[in-house]
Each structure stands twice: as structure tokens, then as C-alpha cells.
Amino acid sequence: MSRPHPQHGPVSLPHPLPGAVGLSHLSAYPWEAADGVCGGSPHLHLVCTEAYVVTGGRGAVQTLSPDGYRDTPLEAGSVAWFAPGTVHRMVQGGDLRITVLMQNSGLPEAGDAVFTFPPDVLADPERYAAAAALPAKSGPDAEAAARKRRDLAVEGYLPLREALLAGDNGPYLEFQRAAARLVKDKVPAWRELWKAGALAAAERTGAQLTALESGAPGYLADSRAYDASPSRYGGYGMCGRRDEYELPGTTLPYYGE
């Protein structure tokens, strides 16, 4: 199934999941970080809300926003979600497993997610890209690189958290601004993905309502059922090992990896 790179023209997402959301499954990283906590790489999204639906185990999600720090316990049945601009860090407590629902599918894979690397790395797009990239999709080199970038993200995250706990949101606000500067040039490509995905899904609903109202619901003749299985198991995501679906309107490939 061919999918053009978002910089190579319009993308067609003919059969997205409801609302054109992204879908993946995560198992939190077991690696201990500098602060003694086992878990993932802190990061934020610029335009996407992300939701965790906990399916097993226990743990927590640590979040930073301009109004402070929060530690939210997670267990089977918990749901937690984060608006754009909220740093989140998934923390392992014991066999934590999560299904992730991501707004605007395709945008996170196209760079909407930004790690909390230290300021000097964020200020240099080439250094940031090198620190964020993985050399392979699997194997010991991929694991070593994923762990190294997690540690670098935690290195930048801890001062942000300490400042917020002290009542100073200045460093966090500057991190948000640095993240926005870093991705600015990607926005035109994101806009095309959004038009083809989430916006097109909403517009289809509008057209269907108009057809129903007019008494001519011909679109119902196109009804179909679809199914899928993960196309990659155990990939190295930001928060943990990731099972993903390489489907139009769901988890698109990691461009550049």
C-alpha cells in the first residue's frame, strides 16, 4: 500500500479510524533513568492531544504544564490525556501496558512530538535531529540509541520540573517556544496531512448529514467492514516498546528512520 511522504504532495486517507485518530500499543520502558525512575522519554506535542487507555499493569504518567507538575497513577481501566503543549513521561510501575489514541494521525510521526532535550540541543535543528533519530528499527543499536535519547530527554526534563515545583514556569514556557521554533518549517506538510485525515473525516460527516437531511443517503451503498493487525511489534517509541499499525489514517511510517 503506497503512501507518499508528507513533503511529496497530498496524502489520501480513504478509510481512517473514527475521527482519523492514530492507534498504537505501548509497553513502558524498564530502563532506570538518572532520577531512579524507570520509564519513557519526556516530550510534548505541538498540535495533537494524546490519550492513554491502560490495559494492564500499573505505573504513572508525569506531566508538566505552565501551571505545574502532576503525577497521575495508572492502572487497568485508567484513561489519561494531554492537550498540546503538555510534557508527558510514562513511568513503569510493573508490566504497564497502554493503548494510545492520538489526534491527527500522521502528525506525530511527521515531527509533531518534541523531546525535552536540553536547551542547547533544541536550539540547533541538526543536533536535535541527530539526537532524536534511531539508526535502525530494531536490534541492539536501536535499543542503545533509544535509551540514549531517553536519557537526554530526562536530562532536559528534570530542570523544567524542578523550576515548576519551585513556582517558576519561565523555563517551561521557553521550552514550549523552543519546540515551536524547531518545527515551524514542518507546518505546511502537517497541514496537508490534517486536510487529508482529520479535516476530511469531519467534512465527510457533514456531507453525510446533508445527504440524510435531503433524503438521498446514497453514500450508504459504500459501507464496508475493515480489520487490521499490527504491522510492527516492539518498535522503539518515545514512551516505550511500541506495536503499531501502518494503515492510512492510523500510524504512518516514521519518516527518516
N, C-alpha and C positions, 0 to 999 in steps of 0.2 A: 504494500500500500504506500504510494508515494506521498510525501509531504514536503512542500518547498520550505526552505529556510525562510524565517520571517523577514529577512532583508532582501529576499529574491522575489517579492511580489505578493499578491493576495493569497490567502490561505483559505481553503474550502473545508469547512467542518460540517458535513451534511447530517450526521446523526449523533449529536453530542449527548452526554448525560444530562439529567434535568438541570436546567439553568446554566448549562455549559460549565459545570464545575469540574475541577480536577480531582482525581482519586488515586490514592496510594495507601500502602500499609507500612507501618514502621515498627521496628523493634529498637528500643533505645540503646545507644552505645554503652558498653560496660566499662569503658576506659575511665580511669580516675584522672581528674584534672588537677590543676595547681591548688585549688581550694579544697581538695579532698572529695569532691562530688563527682560521681560517675554520670555521664550524660552527653548531650549533643553540643552542637556549635551554636552559640547565641547569634541571632540575626533578626532582621526586620524585613517586612515587605513594604514597598512604596505605594502600591495601589490595590493590593489584594488582602481580603480578610481570609484568615485560615482558621479551620476548626479541627480540634482533636476529638475523636469519638473513641473512648477507651474500651477495648475489647477483652483485655486480660491483664493480670499482674497489678503492680502498684508503682507509684512514683509521684512526680510532681512536675509542674511547669513553673519556672521562674519568669516573671515578666517585668519589664521596665517600660515606663511611660513618663511623660513630663511631670505627672503628679505623684510619681513614686515607684517603689518596688513592691511586688506581690509574689507570694509563694502559694500556689494553688495545688492542694493534694489531688492525685488522680488514682482512680480505681475503676474496675469494670463497671460500665454504665455511665461514668462521668463524661460530660461534654464541656469543653472549654474552647473559646475562640478569641481571636486577637485582631483588632482593627489595624489598618495600615499605620505604620509608624511605631508599633509596639514591638520591642525586642522580646523574643521568647527563647527559652532554653529548656529543653526537655531533659528531665532528671530521672535516672534509673533508680527504682526502689526495689525491684525484684520482678523479672520477667515481664516488664511493661511492654504492652503491645497496643498499637493505636491505628485506627483508620483515619486518614487525613482527607478532609474535604477542602478544596482550595478554590476560591473565587477566581474567575477569569483564567480558566485553564490555559496553559501555554505560556502565560506571562512569567511565572516564577522561573520556569526553565529557560526563559529568554533573558534573565538577569534582574527580575523584579526583586529578588531576595538579595540583601546585602549583609555580609558578615560584620560583626563588631570588631574588626581588626583595629589595631592602634592607629591614631591619627596620621602618623607619617605614611602608613601604608595606604590609607584611604585617600590621601592627598595625591597619590601617584597612580593613575589608572593602570599603567603597565605592571607596577609592583602588585597592585591589588589583583589583577587578572592572573598573574603568576602564582600568587599565594592561594587563590581560590580554586585553581584548576587541579584536576586529578590526571595522572599520567596514563591511566587505564581504567576500564570499567570494573575490573576485578583483579584479584591476586594480591600478593604481599606488597607490591609497590603502591597499589591503590589504597590499601589499608594504611600504610605508613603515611601517605600524603593526606588522607582524610583525618588521621589522628593529629598530624602536624598542623593542619588548618584549624581543627577544633581547638587545639591549644593556643594558637594565635588569636582566635576569636575570643577565647576566655581571657587572654591577656588584655585585650582591649575592653572587655565587658566588665571586669572587676572594678576598675576605677569609676566607670559610669555608675555602677551600683553603689559604690561607697559614697560618691558625691550625692546621689539621690537620698541615701539613708541619712546623710548629714544635712539634708534640706536644700541642697544646691542642684537645680536642674539645668544649669548652664552647660556643663559638658555633654549632657544628653541631648539638649537642643542642638548643640553644634554637631554632634554625631548625625542627627537627622538631616541637617543641612548638608553635611559632607556626603551622606548617602545619596541625597537628591542630586548633588552636583555630579557624582560619579556615574549616574545612569541617564543623565539628561539626553545624551545623544541617541539613546535606545528608544526614546518615546515614540518616534514615528513608526518603528517596527511593531511596538506594542499596540499602537492604535489599530494597525491592520489586523492583528490577532484578536483584539477586542471586538472589532467590527464583524469579523467572521465567526466569532464564538458567542460571547455573552450578549452582545447587542443584537446579533442576528436571531438568537433564540428568543429574546424578548419581542422582537419585531414579528417573528412567526406567530407568537401568541396573539399579538394584536390583529394580524391578518385572519387568524382563525376565529377570533371573536367577531370580526366584521362579517365573515362568511356565515357564521351561525346566526347572527342577527338578521342577515339578508335571506335566510332560509335556503342557502346553497352551500352546504358543507362538503363540497367535493374533495377537499383535502383528506377526508377520512378514508378515501379509497387508497391512499398511500400508507396506511397503517401497517406496521411491521413489528416483529419482536427481534431483539438483538441480545447477544451474550458475548462474554469475553473472559479470558483468564489472563493473569499477569504475564507480560512478555519478558520481564526480567525479575529475578528473585535475588534479594540480598545485595542490591546495589548500595553504594556509599552515599547516602543523602546528607543533608545538613544536620538532622537530628539523630539519625541512626541508620541501621540497615533497612533498605527500602525495597519493597515489592511494588512494581509499577506497571501501568497499562499503557502501551504505546498505541493509542487509539486517537482518531480525530476528535478533538474536543475534550480529551482527557489528559493524560500525561504525555506530553510531546517529548521527543528525544532531547537529551542535553546537548545543545549545540556547542561544539568546541571540545567536548570530552571524548 
